[in-house]
């Protein structure tokens, strides 16, 4: 829940989309993270340290859901949504 709340720190102009790849500028540095929700066989991922440390959804992913209404949990592959992990 903390990651979802902290996604409000990400401003709309900090997120760009190029095809199916998103780029989100860090709130605290000049770093730009790459987020992919990929295709039906790959896991969603972000290049930020938080995602690499815990492999849980980060604030950048939640920010994309907030900013791009057509990108949502229900748009992810069913095998991923239904996973117990």
C-alpha positions in Angstrom: 0.0 0.0 0.0 2.9 2.4 0.7 4.1 2.0 -2.9 0.7 2.8 -4.2 0.5 5.9 -2.0 3.9 7.0 -3.0 3.0 6.8 -6.7 1.2 10.1 -6.2 4.7 11.7 -6.0 5.3 10.8 -9.6 4.2 13.7 -11.8 2.4 13.1 -15.1 5.1 14.9 -17.1 7.7 12.5 -15.6 6.2 9.5 -17.4 6.7 8.9 -21.1 5.5 6.0 -23.3 7.2 4.5 -26.4 5.3 1.6 -27.8 4.9 -0.8 -24.9 7.8 0.6 -22.9 7.4 3.3 -20.3 10.1 5.6 -18.9 9.6 7.3 -15.5 12.0 10.0 -14.2 12.9 9.5 -10.6 11.4 11.9 -8.0 14.8 12.1 -6.2 17.4 12.1 -8.9 18.0 12.4 -12.6 17.7 8.7 -13.1 15.1 7.4 -15.6 13.6 4.0 -15.0 12.3 1.7 -17.7 9.1 -0.2 -17.1 7.8 -3.0 -19.3 4.6 -4.9 -19.0 5.8 -7.0 -22.0 3.8 -9.6 -23.7 2.0 -12.7 -22.6 5.1 -14.6 -21.6 7.2 -12.1 -19.7 6.8 -10.7 -16.2 6.2 -7.0 -15.7 9.4 -5.3 -14.5 11.0 -2.0 -13.6 14.7 -1.1 -13.6 14.4 0.7 -10.2 16.3 -0.6 -7.2 13.1 -1.2 -5.2 11.7 -3.6 -7.8 15.1 -5.4 -8.2 15.4 -5.8 -4.4 11.9 -7.1 -3.7 10.3 -8.0 -7.1 7.1 -6.4 -5.9 5.2 -3.7 -7.7 7.0 -0.3 -7.3 5.6 3.2 -7.3 6.6 3.7 -10.9 4.2 0.9 -12.0 1.4 2.2 -9.9 2.0 5.7 -11.3 1.6 4.3 -14.9 -1.7 2.8 -13.9 -2.8 6.2 -12.5 -1.6 8.2 -15.5 -2.6 5.8 -18.3 -6.1 4.5 -17.7 -5.9 2.0 -20.5 -3.0 0.3 -18.8 -4.3 -1.6 -15.8 -4.1 -4.8 -13.8 -6.8 -6.3 -15.9 -4.8 -5.7 -19.1 -1.9 -7.9 -17.8 -1.8 -11.6 -18.9 -4.2 -13.8 -17.1 -1.5 -16.2 -16.0 0.2 -13.3 -14.2 -3.0 -12.0 -12.6 -4.0 -15.4 -11.4 -0.6 -16.4 -10.0 -0.7 -17.0 -6.2 2.7 -15.3 -6.0 
